[in-house]
Amino acid sequence: MLKDIIELDKKYYMNTFGDRLPVCFERGEGLKLYADNGDVYYDFLGGIAVNALGHSHPEFIAALKRQLDKLIHTSSLYYIENQAKLAQKLVENSCADKAFFCNSGAEANEAAFKLAKIYFYKKGEERYEIISLDHSFHGRTLATVAATGQKHYQDPYRPLTPGFKQVAPNNFEALEAAVTDKTAAIMIELVQGESGVHPMDLEYAEKVRKLCDDKGILLIVDEVQTGMGRLGKLFAHELYGIEPDIFTCAKALGGGVPIGAMCAKAEVAAAFEPGDHGTTFGGNPFATAAGLAVFDIYEKEKLIENCAEVGGYLKDRLAELADKYPDKITEVRGMGLLIGIELIPEIAGDVFKKLFEKKMLTSLCKGITIRIAPPLNITRDEADIFVDTLDAVLAEI
Ligand SMILES: *Cc1c(COP(=O)(O)O)cnc(C)c1O
């Protein structure tokens, strides 16, 4: 019973998540999640951009079971077939030449910082500063918190890891002014997810790339949320027409099995030599089997194309809602199936709550933006369920 689970959680689990939404899911199927009391929910948040295949995708589960019957973990001391093959997938489908696997988005970003620093260390250049953006989100480890431009994540952990600073997003002059001869890398999300789906301008991204080229700075794109097809291309930087020197990905990469990846151009990747970085779990046979199955199903079911198509449709319908409720919806942002619906502050919390009561799972960013990141295989009819429910909620409020 939910009541008992809540009691256990409150007694034994650290209170990092406070009062969670009062529901506990038992199983899922596609877009649907079934609570332990039988209630059915629509998962428009997709486990925060993780469950790109939806829940319990039969082929995905079959691939995981096949791997479980063979091997879960060996060690990085030995060659791992799935690891090599998943690295090949990432490299052959992106601008990167090499990949490294870990277990989360934060860990992938940590690896990116280390690679950027060691790259200049080995060149004999004293460059160690990393510039990122205000309102960004890069993870919860000490270095990624230092890169995350949000006061409430940083303040309790001061003094922060040195060498990190943030500037306003989409403000090229501010970024240019922050660069020094010690700058090793600039790290950006092309669409800031956690803060409420805020895309960078195309022109800004191009200028950042050029600035990095001119000054010999590495460009790191954090694709933890935007990657793996979420925006209607495998990676956001493709949409923006720029090539990062390093990019990171995680969330959807394992379809729910924890895995992260840090990918880089050959010249940069070469700075990592034996012993410079490592991991116990990263890229183990099970996690990389999950990643391979994700790629496989994406290709077979043309999920990235579906994401672009249904995402476009969904955004058009939401734009119509914005026209219908101009005094309630202030903006609809995003691409593909990462969409933010910004509401007036007076009603946003209520809208989020009412959506939940009507069994729509979303997230509320900064108290004003409803974020959705549903599975990439949703249909137009399923997209309609969300829009129609939001329409009903807005009519009531
Ligand atoms: C979620 C997220 C992270 C952190 O990933 P974890 O797996 O929670 O460590 C980093 N960057 C971005 C852009 C994210 O959305």
The ligand as an ORCA input file, in Angstrom:
! r2SCAN-3c Opt
* xyz 0 1
  C      19.910     15.261    -16.022
  C      21.032     16.102    -16.505
  C      22.342     15.957    -16.004
  C      22.662     15.054    -14.856
  O      22.466     13.716    -15.144
  P      22.470     12.643    -13.944
  O      22.322     11.336    -14.669
  O      21.324     12.981    -13.066
  O      23.776     12.779    -13.273
  C      23.344     16.700    -16.586
  N      23.099     17.557    -17.584
  C      21.864     17.736    -18.086
  C      21.664     18.686    -19.214
  C      20.785     17.025    -17.559
  O      19.554     17.235    -18.037
*
